Amino acid sequence: MQFRLDTMAREAARLQAASADPQCAYLYDLPALRRHVEGVVAQLPEPCEMFYAVKANAEAPILDALEGRVAGFEVASGGELALIRERFPEVPVLFGGPGKLASELSLALELGVELIHVESLTELERLARLLEPGDRRQDILLRMNLATDNLPSTTLTMGGVPTPFGIDPDDLETCLAFLERHPGIVLRGFHFHLISHQLDAEAQLRLLGDLFRQVEHWREAYRLDIDQINVGGGIGINYREPGRQFDWQEFCGGLARQLAEPRLRRYRIRFECGRYLTAPCGYYLMEVMDLKRNHGQWFAVCRGGTHHFRTPAAQGHDHPFVRLPGRGGDGKALARTRVSVVGQLCTPKDVLARQVEVERLAIGDMLLFTLAGAYAWNISHQHFLRHPAPIMHFIDDDRVDDEENA
Ligand SMILES: Cc1ncc(COP(=O)(O)O)c(C=O)c1O
């Protein structure tokens, strides 16, 4: 996905000019999001479908931009489910995630979801109680926690090791026996979300190959009438080396070759990606308020911080940014030096990038953090210190919507 840095710089300057205080904001490039998602979906081979994992970013303009471009939405709570159903009454919805309340399952039955991704035998029992009495039916997938030879280790591994996610394959027979006794719950296939932050297309293809083989084995061994495999999300974004991203084209080519196998033709293959779809369209903007040297290191103290943009702290990386020349402060500037970019919080953990080389940096300049459109604002500890929220600035060609939350 292309960054439109000139457009972002123009909008950043406009926001800065409109504010007497130093500025911080999220900028979202909606046309770029639409193009990116269209490109991603267009390359997927038949019979694959891309759903969007709402947890990555549930801002309304983002959801609106995605609706109609993805096959539907994956929700992981009653809150996400209600949000999507209120906005899109007809769109296909998949309801996954651990720890579903009986009231959330009940809401899913009431509002209608295409599939529930069931995480445990207890959840199956809970669902069965809700479906009784009567002849109501609900399609499900069983989410499995599978160990495979080709499960790479990333910073966010959710399967193949002891985690609270999914069903241990040792318990599959018990779940299938329960389903035999409860015909209202219709097993349509299996769900896997084993890792996030996958950056290697070949490794992901090997993993999917394992999943397909395993599902076929279960289908034959248990004589299952199933037609769906959900392979989860987990395609990563390379924050450390932004020039080297997951090779989606290579991945889709390899997937097409795998899916040409006649045994797999019965399956609809579903993805539910979050980060890979929305991270590139978002930018977090901070204005430099102070430049100070402390025990031999330079710090740029900026408006905002990890209470708005926790992604680098959560992932432990130096987040990539671009310097935009700003309003000009009191003349203090650094040239060709290393600097740590920090926010306004009273904690040494409020760091967005550590000792990175800058060509030039002045008070009043703005730092534009790229790849900030997923797991960013919505995973941040927004009320810590009670600083105001950033401006949410949605750029849609000539139409620019400002939603000032401050
Ligand atoms: C079950 C499930 N599906 C999909 C996703 C989306 O993952 P990602 O944003 O890495 O694509 C997650 C993320 O945690 C998840 O837990």
PDBQT file of the ligand as one rigid body, heavy atoms in Angstrom, charges set to zero:
ROOT
HETATM    1  C1  LIG A 501      -9.888 -15.218  16.534  1.00  0.00    +0.000 C 
HETATM    2  C2  LIG A 501      -9.189 -14.084  15.872  1.00  0.00    +0.000 A 
HETATM    3  N1  LIG A 501      -9.433 -13.844  14.570  1.00  0.00    +0.000 NA
HETATM    4  C3  LIG A 501      -8.834 -12.826  13.922  1.00  0.00    +0.000 A 
HETATM    5  C4  LIG A 501      -7.960 -11.971  14.570  1.00  0.00    +0.000 A 
HETATM    6  C5  LIG A 501      -7.330 -10.856  13.801  1.00  0.00    +0.000 C 
HETATM    7  O1  LIG A 501      -5.936 -10.987  13.797  1.00  0.00    +0.000 OA
HETATM    8  P1  LIG A 501      -5.023 -10.032  12.939  1.00  0.00    +0.000 P 
HETATM    9  O2  LIG A 501      -5.411  -8.647  13.263  1.00  0.00    +0.000 OA
HETATM   10  O3  LIG A 501      -3.642 -10.383  13.385  1.00  0.00    +0.000 OA
HETATM   11  O4  LIG A 501      -5.266 -10.361  11.498  1.00  0.00    +0.000 OA
HETATM   12  C6  LIG A 501      -7.670 -12.177  15.929  1.00  0.00    +0.000 A 
HETATM   13  C7  LIG A 501      -6.749 -11.310  16.643  1.00  0.00    +0.000 C 
HETATM   14  O5  LIG A 501      -6.434 -11.459  17.797  1.00  0.00    +0.000 OA
HETATM   15  C8  LIG A 501      -8.308 -13.267  16.602  1.00  0.00    +0.000 A 
HETATM   16  O6  LIG A 501      -8.076 -13.519  17.893  1.00  0.00    +0.000 OA
ENDROOT
TORSDOF 0
